[in-house]
Amino acid sequence: MRPGDVMTVLSKRPAAIRVVLPFVFRHWLKQPGRTLIVAGGLLGATIADLFMPVFSGHLVDALTRGPSDPDARHAALVALGGIVALGAASMVLRLTGLQAIVPFTLKIMSEVAEGAFMRVQRFSTDWHANSFAGSTVRKVTRGMWALDLLNDTILMALAPSLLVLIGSMILLGVHWASLGAVIALGALVYVTMTVLFSTRYIAPAARVSNAWDTKVGGTLADALTCNAVVKSFGAEAREDARLGRVISRWRVRVRRTWLRYNYTNLAQLAVLLALRASVIGGSVLLWMSGHASPGDVTYVLTSYYVIHAYLRDVGMHINNLQRSVNDMEELVAIHDEPRSRAARLCSTASHSTMAAIARRCTTVCRQRSAPANGSASSAAPARARPPSSSWCSGSTTSRMVAS
């Protein structure tokens, strides 16, 4: 299949995120208790981080009043206690969420892998005859680990980041509406731009590069599976050349995808720089006009750096979400693949029938790998065409059934 053909086939599929996310959420609903524990622990820790700048500002205001003022000393101790208490609460809640997400994710990964294997075994003979075993293995294993990344991205990163952005905008907006509006506008522009870049600019390239990554895995696995046949005909050089052609096309597609990630990152940094100048400049203007104390400026600066870190990470999280969705797309397609009536009948076949098919498969493979002139020599005839490794690539049994 040519790269253009790959793009044509993939363009007919629905958007990957509309297929993958409902698939993942359905598995989340099978573990409602663990889902609530993970989300509650990680979001609770984020809320504790969100209020840390408030106590930092109160501490600076208390320190500026001098140590001779009893009220200032009391306010400083209260602010210090609040900072320590919030830090301890954040630590405990985060540990609770992280401990719960381990069995949560492993259970889903196990169910997805077992379900994919069960369905692949029961697909029709024609499906197996026209599919590379190595490519199928690559789709399943890549999708499993992409599920791990997707769970971590949504529960541990993206949801807390959005909570910090919304909470910071509200807290700053209560004190200074202008700064809250600036942060809201900057966050909206940044997130919208990141989503558009990820779904419209990066995703199409990532789909094609993933298709070629699957083809590389399939080519490698199929050549190694049929190594005995390849050796009997002395076709190692031809298999080397075939893999070289596939890797060459894979390299071009992956390079394009990686460069698009770099260009997107540059645009994100430019927006963050403009937002930084607006927020810090606004807080300085408020101080110069007498509407903000040093503690207020400290609160704004601390809040901004928290927002900046989360905003910068939001771009990375959205990119990771898009990458994991693209990596899971083919695994979800396996789960959504309809089973034919023949496949359902085949799944109920007796052991004796399958044993007969296996014996027939072994006999034909030996005939194919024997020298064409019937002599005892193991050298291939000069005019014999060596079979491609894809002939026996995990689908030999399927071909025997079909014949």
Summary of the structure (lengths in Angstrom):
residues: 403
radius of gyration: 29.6
end to end distance: 25.2
largest distance: 106.2
contacts: 1302
relative contact order: 0.14
helix: 85%
strand: 0%
